[in-house]
Each structure stands twice: as structure tokens, then as C-alpha cells.
Amino acid sequence: MGACLLTGPAVRTSFLSMLVAALSLAAAAQCTPSISPALDQEMASLQARLNSNPNDPVLLYNLAADYGAKCDSANTLTLLHKVASLPGGLDPSEYRDFAFLHDSPEFKAIVAQIRAQNPPRIQSHTAFIIKEPNLFPEGMAYARFNGRVYAGSVQRKIVWTNKSGGTHDLVRPGQDGLGYVGGLHVDEKRRQLWAVSTAFGNANDAPLMTQGLFVYDLANGKHAATFVLPDKASGFLNDVTVAPASGEAYTTNTGTGAVYIARRGSRDLQIFLPAGTVTGANGIALSDDEKTLFVAGDFGITRVDLQTKFAVMLPKPEGVIDASIDGLYFYRQSLVGIQNAIHPGRVVRFYLDANLARITRGDILETYNPSFENPTTACLDGDSLLFMANPQLHKWIPGKPLSPVSELHDIRIQRIILRAR
């Protein structure tokens, strides 16, 4: 989720971030050139990094997107040709700043080349269906103790479903000052649901939204606590994870690159990692021993030692793309994530060394599933991953009328089995 109105990598991490950026952009198909000193600075920074690493597909893709924001078709296509020639399978077909090129034969040829080299892989099956097509969820969570899937909504509410197929409100729209709902996390030990609440844009009800973490007691459905983002804090909260032993929660601020912590006994979020630590901080996961935090960012995944707070981006082999991860989850010495923005959406897994200090290899678990429509986040259920296939967030714009239900689909929660290394 996002409130930063830049057009570069800082808002390229998730579909909610894209929506925030879209608030300041004209319709992409019209391609009104972006004129922004911040964009120019970002392009200069990307170019400087490319000078020392000219074949980095993530840097090339991001620079292409910036040229796209300027409606510079020649440079955009030149860079995308380079992206297509490199490993990683980064697919520009659905990114907003390339929309003005969709009718270009050259752009179509680039997309076709990428897809020919990276065929579909589909191994999930539908586990749950949320029968509320205009929910527009970003975050989801699963409670094993009651078999319920929970999903947030840009309509400022949280719903749940189970195998019976019914959809029920856990939190009514705007209840307790809940804002747009981002990441969700179930604390199984305490049977609580943590929800990221954020606000952005100029919606009429924006002043009524509280930015912070909301906690709900799943035994009775009642609001248990709110941890508020400090008034002077900029940016916007995005995702959350909870330490089972302590019950403390960590949440990312995508707009500033900071990480906050919610400590028991407090009612305010406190800075854990300062702004700028992880550019585009989004998905967040905790190792099983609760000693290491992993934070997804625009250019890769950052490893954080919780005792020392030392943060460093995970090294990885050439060709492994761990950038632009939305939901991120730790599973048996690996990280599983939903990758979007630099791709229409795929499920990826990164295997770590014994010290959890390096990515040793990466796998694409699911890609080009026909039911995909902006997959965003997921959750673990034992040895499988549950993830939302079609949140359809691209059809929602803050403050604008909702798309007709006839143009939308029920939300499909897919299950994919996570196998041994």
C-alpha cells in the first residue's frame, strides 16, 4: 500500500503502491509526460548503478519504467529489449507506465519473446472462494485453529470465509477508524488477527482513517488494540508479521523505507529501522528462531539481525530476481513470496544457506496462471501456501466509483504445496 507519489522504484513494489502513484498520473494510455525533479534524480541514480552493473535486469526494467513515465518510447523500448535478452523473465505487459506502448508491434514482440522463454507453470488449486467480487483485497491471512481465511479490503473492512463458502464481516466498513486494509497476520498462539490500516489520496473519509496496526480477538471478533503511527511520520504502512514468542509485531513503511515495531504495553508504533533502510520496504517475514527479520524491497530482500539491527541485502546468484516482492513468508530455510509490479504476478521461492545469510538459488513455483489478476499476498498453512489469485486492485481507484460487479470476479484463494528442497 502506498502514499508516495513518485513514479519510480519507490512505488513499484506492490499494486497498492501503484494505485497511490496513479493518483498523480493522467490516464496512462494518454501518456502525459511526468515532469518531476525526483524522477530525474532517480533516473540518474539508476544509470549510475547500471554503469557498474550494466546487465542487471531489475535496474534496466526500472529505468525503462522511468523513461515510460516520460513517454520516451525509444529509450523505453531499447531498455526493454535488454531486459528481454537477460534471465529473470521480467514481463512489462501490465505495468502502468508501459500502457502507452501496448499497441506497439515492437512492445508486443518484446512481451512475446519474454513469454516464449518463460512458459507458464501452474501447480496450485483453488482452496477457498470469497464471494464478494468488489472486495478489492490486498492482504489475507489464514487461521488454522478455526479454518478461516481473512481478507482485508479497500472498503475499510475485513471479511472471512471457510469451506462452507459463506462470506462474513469480521470488521464493518470504517469500524474503530479502520482505514484501507493492507497486510494481515494471524497470531495463532494468541488467536489474534493483526491488520495494517493506512490512508492515502483525497477520499472524503480519509481524515477518519487511523494509520497503524489494528488487533482483533478472533475468539469473539472484538477490537483488542490499536498501535498508531506517530503523527509526524510520513509514508504509509504496508505489511506486518508477528513474533510468536513475544507477541510483538513488525510493520513496513513503503513510502519511507522504515520498519516499525509494536511492543506489548504500548499504544504507539516505534521506529525499529530508520527511514531509508530498505527502499520500498514491503513484505516482511521472521525466521523460525525469531532471530532474523527479512524485508522485501524494490531491489531485493534485506536480512536484519534482530539483536544488533544490522541490515544488509541478501547476496544471490546471477539470474535470481528477488526484487519487487509483495507478500513474503519464511518456510524451512527458504523465503516464499508473491512477485508483482515487475511481472504480472508469480509465486517465487528463494533457498537460503545454513546461516540464512545468502540466497543459494531461486525457483518460480507458479506463473501465468489464467486466473491471476494482480496477485498480492499469501500466508502459510503448514506445508502449503495459500495466496490470492485475483484481487483485481487495478480496477479500483481511491475516491472513484467502484467497477460494476458484472465486470469483476469472486476472489480465488489458491493452494500450492511447498515441497522439500
NORKABEL-V415348 format. One record per residue. N is the residue number from 1. SS is DSSP state (A for helix, B for strand, O for the rest). PSI is psi as a letter, one per 20 degrees, with the letter a starting at -180 (NA if undefined). BURIAL is b if it has 16 or more other C-alpha atoms within 10 Angstrom, else e. Layout:
n->(N & N)
ss->(SS & SS)
psi->(PSI & PSI)
burial->(BURIAL & BURIAL)
This chain:
n->(1 & 2 & 3 & 4 & 5 & 6 & 7 & 8 & 9 & 10 & 11 & 12 & 13 & 14 & 15 & 16 & 17 & 18 & 19 & 20 & 21 & 22 & 23 & 24 & 25 & 26 & 27 & 28 & 29 & 30 & 31 & 32 & 33 & 34 & 35 & 36 & 37 & 38 & 39 & 40 & 41 & 42 & 43 & 44 & 45 & 46 & 47 & 48 & 49 & 50 & 51 & 52 & 53 & 54 & 55 & 56 & 57 & 58 & 59 & 60 & 61 & 62 & 63 & 64 & 65 & 66 & 67 & 68 & 69 & 70 & 71 & 72 & 73 & 74 & 75 & 76 & 77 & 78 & 79 & 80 & 81 & 82 & 83 & 84 & 85 & 86 & 87 & 88 & 89 & 90 & 91 & 92 & 93 & 94 & 95 & 96 & 97 & 98 & 99 & 100 & 101 & 102 & 103 & 104 & 105 & 106 & 107 & 108 & 109 & 110 & 111 & 112 & 113 & 114 & 115 & 116 & 117 & 118 & 119 & 120 & 121 & 122 & 123 & 124 & 125 & 126 & 127 & 128 & 129 & 130 & 131 & 132 & 133 & 134 & 135 & 136 & 137 & 138 & 139 & 140 & 141 & 142 & 143 & 144 & 145 & 146 & 147 & 148 & 149 & 150 & 151 & 152 & 153 & 154 & 155 & 156 & 157 & 158 & 159 & 160 & 161 & 162 & 163 & 164 & 165 & 166 & 167 & 168 & 169 & 170 & 171 & 172 & 173 & 174 & 175 & 176 & 177 & 178 & 179 & 180 & 181 & 182 & 183 & 184 & 185 & 186 & 187 & 188 & 189 & 190 & 191 & 192 & 193 & 194 & 195 & 196 & 197 & 198 & 199 & 200 & 201 & 202 & 203 & 204 & 205 & 206 & 207 & 208 & 209 & 210 & 211 & 212 & 213 & 214 & 215 & 216 & 217 & 218 & 219 & 220 & 221 & 222 & 223 & 224 & 225 & 226 & 227 & 228 & 229 & 230 & 231 & 232 & 233 & 234 & 235 & 236 & 237 & 238 & 239 & 240 & 241 & 242 & 243 & 244 & 245 & 246 & 247 & 248 & 249 & 250 & 251 & 252 & 253 & 254 & 255 & 256 & 257 & 258 & 259 & 260 & 261 & 262 & 263 & 264 & 265 & 266 & 267 & 268 & 269 & 270 & 271 & 272 & 273 & 274 & 275 & 276 & 277 & 278 & 279 & 280 & 281 & 282 & 283 & 284 & 285 & 286 & 287 & 288 & 289 & 290 & 291 & 292 & 293 & 294 & 295 & 296 & 297 & 298 & 299 & 300 & 301 & 302 & 303 & 304 & 305 & 306 & 307 & 308 & 309 & 310 & 311 & 312 & 313 & 314 & 315 & 316 & 317 & 318 & 319 & 320 & 321 & 322 & 323 & 324 & 325 & 326 & 327 & 328 & 329 & 330 & 331 & 332 & 333 & 334 & 335 & 336 & 337 & 338 & 339 & 340 & 341 & 342 & 343 & 344 & 345 & 346 & 347 & 348 & 349 & 350 & 351 & 352 & 353 & 354 & 355 & 356 & 357 & 358 & 359 & 360 & 361 & 362 & 363 & 364 & 365 & 366 & 367 & 368 & 369 & 370 & 371 & 372 & 373 & 374 & 375 & 376 & 377 & 378 & 379 & 380 & 381 & 382 & 383 & 384 & 385 & 386 & 387 & 388 & 389 & 390 & 391 & 392 & 393 & 394 & 395 & 396 & 397 & 398 & 399 & 400 & 401 & 402 & 403 & 404 & 405 & 406 & 407 & 408 & 409 & 410 & 411 & 412 & 413 & 414 & 415 & 416 & 417 & 418 & 419 & 420 & 421)
ss->(O & O & O & O & O & O & O & O & A & A & A & O & O & O & A & A & A & A & A & A & A & A & O & O & O & O & O & A & A & A & O & O & O & O & O & O & A & A & A & A & A & A & A & A & A & A & A & A & A & A & A & A & O & O & O & O & A & A & A & A & A & A & A & A & A & A & A & A & A & O & O & O & A & A & A & A & A & A & A & A & A & A & A & A & A & O & O & O & O & O & O & O & O & O & O & A & A & A & A & A & A & O & O & O & A & A & A & A & A & A & A & A & A & A & A & A & A & O & O & O & B & O & O & O & B & B & B & B & B & B & O & O & O & O & O & O & O & O & O & B & B & B & B & O & O & O & O & B & B & B & B & B & O & O & O & O & O & B & B & B & B & O & O & O & O & O & B & B & B & B & B & O & O & O & A & A & A & B & O & B & B & B & B & B & B & B & B & O & O & O & O & B & B & B & B & B & B & B & O & O & O & O & O & O & O & A & A & A & O & B & O & B & B & B & B & B & B & O & O & O & O & O & B & B & B & B & B & B & O & O & O & O & O & O & O & O & B & B & B & B & B & B & O & O & O & O & O & O & B & B & B & B & B & O & O & O & O & B & B & B & B & B & O & O & O & O & O & B & O & B & B & B & B & O & O & O & O & O & O & O & O & O & O & B & B & B & O & O & O & O & O & B & B & B & B & B & O & O & O & O & B & B & B & B & B & O & O & O & O & O & B & B & B & O & B & O & O & O & O & O & O & O & O & O & B & B & B & B & B & B & O & O & O & B & B & B & B & B & B & O & O & O & O & O & O & B & B & B & B & B & B & B & O & O & O & O & O & B & B & B & B & B & B & B & B & B & B & O & O & O & O & O & O & O & O & O & O & B & B & B & B & O & O & B & B & B & B & B & O & O & O & O & A & A & A & O & O & O & O & O & O & O & O & O & A & A & A & O & O & O & B & B & B & B & B & B & B & O & O & O & O)
psi->(q & q & j & p & k & r & j & b & h & i & k & j & h & r & h & h & g & g & h & g & h & h & h & j & q & r & p & h & h & h & m & o & p & p & o & p & h & h & g & g & g & g & h & h & g & g & h & h & h & h & h & i & m & i & k & o & h & g & g & g & g & h & h & g & h & g & h & h & h & j & k & n & h & g & h & g & h & g & h & h & g & g & g & h & i & q & r & h & k & p & o & j & h & j & p & h & i & j & h & i & j & h & j & p & h & g & g & h & h & g & g & g & g & g & h & h & i & m & r & q & o & o & j & r & q & p & h & q & p & o & m & n & h & k & g & m & q & g & q & r & r & p & o & h & h & i & k & q & p & q & p & a & q & i & j & l & r & p & r & q & r & a & i & h & i & q & p & q & p & g & p & q & p & j & p & j & j & p & b & p & p & c & q & q & p & p & n & h & g & i & l & q & p & p & p & p & p & r & q & r & a & k & q & h & j & g & i & i & p & p & p & a & p & q & p & p & o & i & h & i & j & q & p & h & q & p & o & p & p & q & h & i & p & a & b & q & q & f & r & q & q & p & o & g & g & h & j & q & q & p & q & q & o & h & h & i & j & r & p & q & q & o & q & p & i & r & j & q & q & q & p & g & p & r & q & i & g & o & p & k & p & d & q & p & q & p & q & h & j & k & i & p & q & p & p & q & a & h & j & a & p & p & p & p & o & h & g & i & j & p & p & q & p & p & q & q & q & p & i & p & o & j & r & l & p & e & p & p & p & p & o & m & k & r & p & p & r & o & p & a & g & j & q & i & p & q & p & q & p & p & p & q & r & h & j & k & i & q & p & h & r & q & q & o & h & p & q & k & p & h & i & p & n & l & q & f & r & a & q & q & n & c & k & r & p & p & q & p & h & m & h & k & h & i & j & p & p & p & i & q & q & q & q & q & h & i & j & r & q & q & p & p & o & q & p & p & p & o & r & r & NA)
burial->(b & b & b & b & b & b & b & b & b & b & b & b & b & b & b & b & b & b & b & b & b & b & b & e & b & e & e & b & e & e & b & e & e & b & e & e & e & e & b & b & e & b & b & e & e & b & b & e & e & b & e & e & e & e & b & b & b & b & b & b & b & b & b & b & b & b & b & b & b & b & b & e & b & e & b & b & b & e & b & b & b & b & b & b & e & e & b & b & b & b & b & b & b & b & b & b & b & b & b & b & b & e & e & e & e & e & b & e & e & b & b & e & b & b & b & e & e & b & e & b & e & e & e & b & e & e & e & b & b & b & b & b & b & b & b & b & b & b & b & b & b & b & b & e & e & e & e & b & b & b & b & b & b & b & b & b & b & b & b & b & b & b & e & e & e & e & b & b & e & b & b & e & b & b & e & e & b & b & b & b & b & b & b & b & b & b & b & b & e & e & e & b & b & b & b & b & b & b & b & b & b & e & e & e & e & b & e & e & b & b & b & b & b & b & b & b & b & b & e & e & e & e & b & e & e & b & b & b & b & e & e & e & e & e & b & b & b & b & b & b & b & b & b & b & e & e & e & e & b & b & b & b & b & b & b & b & b & b & b & b & b & b & b & e & e & e & e & b & b & b & b & b & b & e & b & e & b & b & b & b & b & b & b & b & b & b & b & e & e & e & e & b & b & b & b & b & b & b & b & b & b & b & b & b & e & e & e & e & e & e & b & b & b & b & b & b & e & e & e & b & b & b & b & b & b & b & b & b & b & b & b & e & e & b & b & b & b & b & b & b & b & b & b & b & b & b & b & b & b & b & b & b & e & e & e & b & b & b & b & b & b & b & e & b & b & b & b & b & e & e & e & b & b & b & b & b & b & b & b & b & b & e & e & e & b & b & b & b & b & b & b & b & b & b & e & b & b & b & e & e & e & e & e & e & e & e & e & b & b & b & b & b & b & b & b & b & e & b & e & e & e)
